[in-house]
Amino acid sequence: MQTSERSERTNLVVAVLAAAGISVSLMQTLVIPLIPELPKLLHAAPSDAAWAITATLLAAAVATPVVGRLGDMIGKRTMLLFSVVLMIVGSVIGALSDSLTPMIVGRALQGAAAGVIPLGISLMRDTVPAERLGSATALMSASLGIGGALGLPAAALLADHADWHALFWVSAAVGALVGLLVLAFVPHSTVRTGGRFDYVGAVGLSAALISLLLAISKGGDWGWTSGLTIGLFVVAVVVVLAWGFYELRTTQPLVDLRTTARRQVLLTNLASIGIGFAMFAMSLVIPTLLQLPTATGYGLGKSMLTVGLVMAPSGLVMLVAAPLAARVARVRGFKLTLIIGAVIIAAGYGFDALFMDAIWQLVLGTCIIGAGVGFAYGSMPALVMAAVPVSETAAANSLSTLMRSLGTSFASAVGGAIIANMTVALGPVSVPSQNAFRVVLLLASGAALVGALIAVFIPRHTRPTPDAAIPAEEADGLEAAVAH
């Protein structure tokens, strides 16, 4: 009975943390149905209204490594709850907004909650039994994709049948429910490092990320050769070099670059950039293709609600694929499941590049991609955690999540530029050509294959870090899983 109760308690903790991850990832798709209407709703120019999207991206990039490090220092559950509160406050501000400035503030606070997923993975390492850790972290990691896929139809349905402010009120209510569930069922982790927070490192990394992501996300509007865009790229490079120099010489760095440079962590993070690039292309291409008018000869002329319903099955497939990947990993290792996931993603994009004439083809293609995402996203946290000290779990997972976000940012910039420049005339307007979609899909397939190739060179064997204080059964389990 005691074992049964412990198992039920573990199931509850995993479910609550996964729900927290899904709720936060919903923020990525929350305003997609509103994008065409945002300028009118917020009484702003289209280029200014786009900051409601950009602010979320920037805030997530800055907050993720910071809250990860604070989680290791003062408590992962504490910082997870803090992140959920940020999401709730941001949602309420968005719900009360009728102009651009408060909307940007609200969306930035929603983005700042992105650290929930790496914090949740790290809490699982500290609280979930070793034999359940693989499947639990796989589900938590895949929640990023699951929430994005399932959130789109829900947001589209609300936007079609209610005032747009309801999107944010519902988001606030979901956040409040998740916060209460975390308080009630998720235990504190006793693994903490204490010490002094690296404010200089946090400011330096934030400046580098903001410069880089601003240049990537706004370069298409400002011009890729404009002085502002090039200047931001230069600032990002200079600041990140100075930041790295400082981090290597401080005693308590925000990011332990020596740990990050370990072959297993480095290659996993590099692979995650390619996987992140590939994942975002689905959100970039499929909605646009579905909504283009049938007069183009390849557009399907569907509503945003239909777009959401087409994308939703991929989220359900991710939900099934993540624990399946963990089962495969127990036998063959997380390295192999990462490679398998990347190859499946590449195959899904290859399928969509060839077959995009009917809704069932797009649904099948996105489901194939979703299965690959479930495998790949479920593997990366385990590979990272097997190579870092327990005291740095949250920071390491946060950095890995950030690498995926950089991949999605690159995909947004590259894919957006291709779609904007490869056009055909439709009456008085220009629309993306069918070849533009094919090029983006094939690029995504190639990015996934690059991720698989990088993963091939991840070491076959890993030894727990001497200062990790990993429980023996967990160390053995992670080592055995990666050893294949």
C-alpha positions as CSV (number, residue, x, y, z in Angstrom):
1,M,0.0,0.0,0.0
2,Q,2.8,2.4,0.8
3,T,4.5,1.7,-2.5
4,S,1.1,2.3,-4.3
5,E,0.6,5.6,-2.4
6,R,4.1,6.7,-3.3
7,S,3.5,5.8,-7.0
8,E,0.2,7.8,-7.0
9,R,2.0,10.7,-5.3
10,T,4.7,10.6,-8.0
11,N,2.1,10.5,-10.8
12,L,0.4,13.5,-9.3
13,V,3.6,15.5,-9.0
14,V,4.5,14.7,-12.6
15,A,1.0,15.6,-13.8
16,V,1.0,18.9,-12.0
17,L,4.5,19.9,-13.3
18,A,3.6,18.9,-16.8
19,A,0.4,20.9,-16.6
20,A,2.5,23.9,-15.5
21,G,4.7,23.5,-18.5
22,I,1.8,23.2,-20.9
23,S,0.1,26.3,-19.4
24,V,3.3,28.4,-19.8
25,S,3.8,27.1,-23.4
26,L,0.3,28.2,-24.2
27,M,1.6,31.8,-24.0
28,Q,3.5,31.2,-27.2
29,T,0.3,30.7,-29.2
30,L,-2.1,32.8,-27.2
31,V,-2.1,35.9,-29.5
32,I,-1.6,34.1,-32.8
33,P,-5.4,34.3,-33.7
34,L,-5.2,38.1,-32.9
35,I,-2.2,39.0,-35.0
36,P,-4.1,40.4,-38.0
37,E,-6.3,42.4,-35.7
38,L,-3.7,43.6,-33.2
39,P,-3.0,47.0,-34.8
40,K,-6.7,47.9,-34.8
41,L,-7.3,46.4,-31.3
42,L,-4.3,48.3,-29.8
43,H,-4.6,51.4,-31.9
44,A,-1.1,51.0,-33.1
45,A,0.9,50.7,-36.4
46,P,1.5,47.1,-37.5
47,S,5.2,47.4,-36.9
48,D,4.6,48.6,-33.3
49,A,1.9,46.0,-32.6
50,A,4.5,43.3,-33.5
51,W,6.2,44.2,-30.2
52,A,3.5,42.3,-28.4
53,I,5.1,39.2,-29.9
54,T,8.7,40.3,-29.7
55,A,8.5,41.3,-26.1
56,T,7.5,37.7,-25.1
57,L,10.5,36.3,-27.0
58,L,13.0,38.7,-25.4
59,A,11.6,38.3,-21.9
60,A,11.7,34.5,-22.1
61,A,15.3,34.5,-23.3
62,V,16.4,36.8,-20.5
63,A,14.4,35.2,-17.7
64,T,15.1,31.5,-18.5
65,P,18.8,31.4,-17.5
66,V,18.3,33.8,-14.6
67,V,15.4,31.9,-12.9
68,G,17.3,28.7,-13.6
69,R,20.3,29.9,-11.6
70,L,18.1,31.3,-8.8
71,G,16.3,28.0,-8.7
72,D,19.5,26.2,-8.0
73,M,20.4,28.8,-5.3
74,I,17.2,29.4,-3.4
75,G,14.8,26.7,-4.4
76,K,13.3,25.4,-7.6
77,R,9.8,25.2,-6.4
78,T,10.0,28.8,-5.1
79,M,11.2,30.1,-8.5
80,L,8.6,28.0,-10.3
81,L,5.8,29.6,-8.3
82,F,7.4,33.0,-8.9
83,S,7.3,32.3,-12.6
84,V,3.7,31.2,-12.5
85,V,2.8,34.5,-10.6
86,L,4.5,36.4,-13.4
87,M,2.4,34.7,-15.9
88,I,-0.8,35.4,-13.9
89,V,0.1,39.1,-13.5
90,G,1.0,39.4,-17.2
91,S,-2.3,37.8,-18.2
92,V,-4.3,40.2,-16.0
93,I,-2.5,43.2,-17.4
94,G,-3.2,41.9,-21.0
95,A,-6.8,41.3,-20.1
96,L,-7.1,45.0,-18.9
97,S,-5.3,46.4,-21.9
98,D,-6.7,48.4,-24.7
99,S,-3.5,50.1,-25.9
100,L,0.0,49.0,-26.9
101,T,2.1,49.8,-23.9
102,P,0.3,47.8,-21.2
103,M,0.0,44.9,-23.7
104,I,3.7,44.8,-24.2
105,V,4.3,44.8,-20.5
106,G,1.8,42.0,-20.0
107,R,3.2,39.9,-22.8
108,A,6.8,40.5,-21.4
109,L,5.7,39.2,-18.0
110,Q,4.0,36.2,-19.7
111,G,7.3,35.5,-21.5
112,A,9.3,35.8,-18.3
113,A,7.4,32.7,-17.0
114,A,9.2,30.5,-19.6
115,G,11.6,29.2,-16.9
116,V,8.8,26.9,-15.6
117,I,9.8,24.1,-17.9
118,P,13.5,23.8,-17.1
119,L,12.6,24.3,-13.4
120,G,10.0,21.6,-13.6
121,I,12.5,19.2,-15.1
122,S,15.0,20.0,-12.4
123,L,12.4,19.5,-9.7
124,M,11.6,16.1,-11.2
125,R,15.3,15.1,-10.9
126,D,15.2,16.0,-7.2
127,T,11.8,14.5,-6.3
128,V,10.8,11.7,-8.7
129,P,12.1,8.1,-8.2
130,A,15.0,7.2,-10.5
131,E,13.0,4.5,-12.3
132,R,10.4,7.2,-13.3
133,L,12.7,10.0,-14.1
134,G,13.2,9.4,-17.8
135,S,9.5,9.3,-18.7
136,A,8.7,12.2,-16.4
137,T,11.4,14.6,-17.8
138,A,10.4,13.5,-21.3
139,L,6.8,14.6,-20.7
140,M,7.9,17.8,-19.1
141,S,10.2,18.7,-21.9
142,A,7.7,17.9,-24.6
143,S,5.1,20.1,-22.8
144,L,6.6,23.0,-24.7
145,G,5.4,21.6,-27.9
146,I,2.2,20.1,-26.5
147,G,1.0,23.4,-25.1
148,G,1.8,25.3,-28.3
149,A,-0.1,22.8,-30.4
150,L,-3.2,22.4,-28.2
151,G,-3.3,26.1,-27.3
152,L,-3.9,27.3,-30.9
153,P,-7.4,25.8,-31.4
154,A,-8.5,26.8,-27.9
155,A,-7.3,30.4,-28.5
156,A,-8.9,30.5,-32.0
157,L,-12.2,29.2,-30.6
158,L,-12.2,31.9,-27.9
159,A,-11.2,34.6,-30.3
160,D,-14.0,33.7,-32.6
161,H,-16.8,33.5,-30.0
162,A,-15.8,35.9,-27.2
163,D,-14.2,39.3,-26.7
164,W,-10.4,39.0,-27.2
165,H,-9.7,40.0,-23.6
166,A,-11.2,36.6,-22.6
167,L,-8.0,35.0,-23.9
168,F,-6.0,36.7,-21.2
169,W,-8.6,36.1,-18.5
170,V,-8.6,32.4,-19.2
171,S,-4.8,32.4,-19.2
172,A,-4.8,34.1,-15.8
173,A,-7.4,31.5,-14.4
174,V,-5.3,28.6,-15.7
175,G,-2.2,30.1,-14.2
176,A,-3.9,30.5,-10.8
177,L,-5.1,26.9,-10.9
178,V,-1.7,25.6,-11.7
179,G,-0.1,27.7,-8.9
180,L,-2.6,26.2,-6.4
181,L,-1.8,22.7,-7.6
182,V,1.9,23.3,-7.3
183,L,1.4,24.6,-3.8
184,A,-0.7,21.6,-2.8
185,F,1.2,18.7,-4.4
186,V,4.7,19.6,-5.5
187,P,7.3,19.2,-2.7
188,H,10.3,21.4,-2.1
189,S,13.6,20.3,-3.3
190,T,16.3,20.1,-0.7
191,V,19.1,20.4,-3.3
192,R,20.3,24.0,-3.2
193,T,23.7,25.7,-3.7
194,G,23.2,29.0,-1.9
195,G,25.9,31.5,-2.6
196,R,25.9,34.9,-4.3
197,F,24.0,35.7,-7.4
198,D,26.0,36.8,-10.4
199,Y,24.4,40.1,-11.2
200,V,27.2,41.1,-13.6
201,G,26.8,37.9,-15.5
202,A,23.0,38.2,-15.6
203,V,23.2,41.8,-17.0
204,G,25.9,40.8,-19.5
205,L,24.0,37.7,-20.8
206,S,20.7,39.7,-21.0
207,A,22.4,42.4,-23.0
208,A,23.9,39.9,-25.4
209,L,20.6,38.0,-25.8
210,I,18.5,41.1,-26.3
211,S,20.9,42.5,-28.9
212,L,21.0,39.2,-30.8
213,L,17.3,38.4,-30.7
214,L,16.3,42.0,-31.6
215,A,18.5,41.8,-34.6
216,I,17.1,38.4,-35.6
217,S,13.4,39.3,-35.0
218,K,13.4,42.8,-36.4
219,G,16.1,42.6,-39.0
220,G,13.5,41.9,-41.7
221,D,11.7,45.1,-40.8
222,W,14.7,47.3,-40.4
223,G,16.7,45.7,-43.2
224,W,19.4,43.1,-42.7
225,T,22.1,45.5,-43.9
226,S,20.9,48.5,-42.0
227,G,23.2,50.1,-39.5
228,L,20.9,49.2,-36.6
229,T,20.7,45.5,-37.4
230,I,24.4,45.1,-38.0
231,G,25.2,47.2,-35.0
232,L,23.1,44.9,-32.8
233,F,24.8,41.8,-34.1
234,V,28.2,43.4,-33.4
235,V,27.1,44.4,-29.9
236,A,25.9,40.8,-29.3
237,V,29.2,39.3,-30.3
238,V,31.3,41.8,-28.3
239,V,29.2,41.5,-25.2
240,V,29.0,37.7,-25.3
241,L,32.8,37.5,-25.6
242,A,33.3,39.9,-22.6
243,W,30.6,38.0,-20.7
244,G,32.4,34.7,-21.3
245,F,35.7,36.1,-20.2
246,Y,34.1,37.3,-17.0
247,E,32.2,34.1,-16.3
248,L,35.3,32.0,-16.6
249,R,37.0,34.1,-13.9
250,T,34.3,34.6,-11.3
251,T,33.9,32.1,-8.5
252,Q,30.1,31.8,-8.7
253,P,29.1,32.3,-12.3
254,L,25.6,32.6,-13.7
255,V,26.5,29.8,-16.2
256,D,29.4,27.5,-15.5
257,L,31.0,27.6,-18.9
258,R,33.4,24.8,-18.1
259,T,30.5,22.4,-17.4
260,T,28.7,23.7,-20.5
261,A,31.7,23.0,-22.6
262,R,31.7,19.3,-21.7
263,R,31.3,17.4,-24.9
264,Q,28.0,15.8,-23.9
265,V,26.4,19.1,-22.8
266,L,27.8,21.1,-25.7
267,L,26.8,18.7,-28.4
268,T,23.3,18.2,-26.9
269,N,22.8,22.0,-26.8
270,L,24.0,22.4,-30.4
271,A,21.7,19.7,-31.5
272,S,18.8,21.4,-29.7
273,I,19.3,24.6,-31.8
274,G,18.7,22.5,-34.9
275,I,15.7,20.8,-33.4
276,G,14.3,24.2,-32.2
277,F,14.7,25.6,-35.7
278,A,12.9,22.6,-37.2
279,M,10.0,22.7,-34.7
280,F,9.1,26.3,-35.3
281,A,8.9,25.9,-39.1
282,M,5.7,24.0,-38.6
283,S,4.1,26.9,-36.8
284,L,5.3,29.3,-39.5
285,V,4.3,27.4,-42.6
286,I,1.2,25.4,-41.9
287,P,-1.1,28.2,-40.6
288,T,-0.1,30.5,-43.5
289,L,-0.7,27.7,-46.1
290,L,-4.0,26.8,-44.7
291,Q,-5.3,30.4,-44.6
292,L,-4.2,31.5,-48.1
293,P,-7.1,31.8,-50.5
294,T,-7.9,28.9,-52.8
295,A,-7.4,31.3,-55.8
296,T,-3.7,30.8,-55.4
297,G,-4.0,27.2,-56.5
298,Y,-2.3,25.9,-53.4
299,G,-3.9,27.8,-50.5
300,L,-6.7,26.0,-48.7
301,G,-8.7,29.1,-47.6
302,K,-9.5,27.9,-44.1
303,S,-10.2,29.8,-40.9
304,M,-7.9,30.2,-37.9
305,L,-10.1,27.7,-36.0
306,T,-9.4,25.1,-38.7
307,V,-5.7,25.9,-38.5
308,G,-5.9,25.1,-34.8
309,L,-7.7,21.9,-35.3
310,V,-5.2,20.8,-37.9
311,M,-2.3,21.5,-35.5
312,A,-3.9,20.0,-32.4
313,P,-3.3,16.3,-33.2
314,S,0.4,16.9,-33.3
315,G,0.3,17.9,-29.6
316,L,-1.6,14.7,-28.7
317,V,1.1,12.7,-30.6
318,M,3.8,14.5,-28.7
319,L,2.0,13.5,-25.5
320,V,2.1,9.8,-26.5
321,A,5.6,9.9,-28.0
322,A,7.4,11.4,-25.0
323,P,6.9,8.5,-22.6
324,L,7.4,6.0,-25.5
325,A,10.8,7.6,-26.1
326,A,11.7,7.1,-22.4
327,R,10.9,3.4,-22.7
328,V,13.1,3.1,-25.8
329,A,15.8,5.0,-24.0
330,R,15.8,2.6,-21.1
331,V,16.9,-0.1,-23.5
332,R,18.9,1.8,-26.2
333,G,19.8,5.1,-24.6
334,F,18.7,8.7,-24.8
335,K,21.4,9.4,-27.5
336,L,19.6,7.1,-29.9
337,T,16.2,8.5,-29.1
338,L,17.4,12.0,-29.8
339,I,18.8,10.8,-33.2
340,I,15.5,8.9,-33.9
341,G,13.5,12.0,-33.0
342,A,15.5,14.3,-35.3
343,V,15.2,11.9,-38.2
344,I,11.4,11.5,-37.7
345,I,11.1,15.3,-37.7
346,A,13.1,15.5,-40.9
347,A,10.9,12.9,-42.5
348,G,7.8,14.8,-41.5
349,Y,8.9,18.0,-43.1
350,G,10.0,16.1,-46.2
351,F,6.5,14.6,-46.4
352,D,4.9,18.0,-46.1
353,A,7.2,19.5,-48.7
354,L,6.0,16.9,-51.2
355,F,2.3,16.6,-50.1
356,M,0.5,19.9,-49.2
357,D,-2.6,19.8,-51.3
358,A,-5.1,18.5,-48.7
359,I,-5.9,19.0,-45.0
360,W,-5.3,15.2,-44.3
361,Q,-1.8,15.5,-45.8
362,L,-0.9,18.4,-43.5
363,V,-2.4,16.7,-40.5
364,L,-0.4,13.5,-41.2
365,G,2.8,15.6,-41.7
366,T,2.4,17.5,-38.5
367,C,1.7,14.3,-36.6
368,I,4.9,12.8,-37.9
369,I,6.8,15.9,-36.8
370,G,5.0,15.8,-33.4
371,A,6.2,12.2,-32.9
372,G,9.8,13.3,-33.6
373,V,9.5,16.3,-31.3
374,G,8.3,14.0,-28.5
375,F,11.3,11.8,-29.0
376,A,13.8,14.6,-29.3
377,Y,12.6,16.9,-26.6
378,G,12.2,14.1,-24.2
379,S,15.8,13.0,-24.7
380,M,17.7,16.3,-24.3
381,P,17.1,17.0,-20.6
382,A,18.3,13.5,-19.7
383,L,21.5,13.9,-21.7
384,V,22.2,17.2,-20.1
385,M,21.4,16.1,-16.5
386,A,23.7,13.0,-16.9
387,A,26.7,15.3,-17.4
388,V,26.1,18.1,-14.8
389,P,26.2,18.3,-11.0
390,V,22.8,18.1,-9.2
391,S,23.6,21.6,-7.9
392,E,23.5,23.0,-11.4
393,T,20.6,21.1,-12.8
394,A,18.2,24.1,-13.2
395,A,20.8,26.4,-14.7
396,A,21.9,23.7,-17.2
397,N,18.3,22.8,-18.2
398,S,17.6,26.5,-18.6
399,L,20.5,27.0,-20.9
400,S,19.4,24.0,-22.9
401,T,15.9,25.5,-23.2
402,L,17.4,28.8,-24.3
403,M,19.3,27.1,-27.1
404,R,16.1,25.7,-28.4
405,S,14.6,29.1,-28.2
406,L,17.5,30.5,-30.2
407,G,16.8,27.9,-32.8
408,T,13.2,28.9,-33.1
409,S,14.2,32.6,-33.4
410,F,16.6,31.7,-36.3
411,A,13.7,29.8,-37.9
412,S,11.4,32.8,-37.5
413,A,13.9,35.1,-39.1
414,V,15.0,32.9,-41.9
415,G,11.6,31.4,-42.7
416,G,9.9,34.8,-42.5
417,A,12.5,36.3,-44.9
418,I,11.9,33.5,-47.4
419,I,8.1,33.7,-47.3
420,A,8.3,37.5,-47.6
421,N,10.6,37.5,-50.6
422,M,9.4,34.5,-52.6
423,T,6.0,35.7,-53.7
424,V,3.6,35.6,-56.5
425,A,0.9,38.1,-57.6
426,L,-2.7,37.5,-56.6
427,G,-4.6,40.4,-58.1
428,P,-3.3,43.7,-56.5
429,V,-1.4,41.9,-53.7
430,S,1.6,39.6,-53.4
431,V,1.3,36.3,-51.5
432,P,4.0,33.7,-50.6
433,S,4.6,31.2,-53.4
434,Q,4.2,27.5,-53.0
435,N,8.0,27.1,-53.6
436,A,8.6,29.5,-50.6
437,F,6.8,27.0,-48.4
438,R,8.7,24.1,-49.8
439,V,12.0,25.8,-49.3
440,V,11.2,26.5,-45.6
441,L,10.0,23.0,-45.1
442,L,13.1,21.5,-46.7
443,L,15.3,23.9,-44.6
444,A,13.6,22.6,-41.5
445,S,14.1,19.0,-42.6
446,G,17.8,19.8,-43.1
447,A,18.1,21.5,-39.7
448,A,16.7,18.4,-38.0
449,L,19.1,16.2,-39.9
450,V,22.0,18.5,-38.8
451,G,20.7,18.0,-35.2
452,A,20.8,14.2,-35.7
453,L,24.3,14.4,-37.1
454,I,25.6,16.4,-34.2
455,A,23.9,13.9,-31.8
456,V,25.8,11.1,-33.4
457,F,29.0,12.5,-31.8
458,I,27.6,12.7,-28.3
459,P,29.8,10.3,-26.1
460,R,28.5,6.8,-25.8
461,H,29.5,6.7,-22.1
462,T,29.2,9.3,-19.4
463,R,30.4,9.3,-15.8
464,P,28.5,11.2,-13.1
465,T,30.3,14.4,-12.1
466,P,32.3,13.8,-8.9
467,D,30.7,16.8,-7.1
468,A,27.2,15.9,-8.4
469,A,26.0,14.0,-5.3
470,I,23.7,12.1,-7.6
471,P,21.8,9.3,-5.9
472,A,23.5,6.0,-6.9
473,E,20.4,4.5,-8.6
474,E,19.8,7.7,-10.6
475,A,23.4,7.9,-11.6
476,D,23.4,4.3,-12.7
477,G,20.1,4.8,-14.6
478,L,21.2,7.9,-16.5
479,E,24.7,6.4,-17.2
480,A,23.1,3.3,-18.6
481,A,20.6,5.2,-20.7
482,V,23.3,7.4,-22.3
483,A,25.8,4.6,-22.6
484,H,24.0,3.2,-25.6
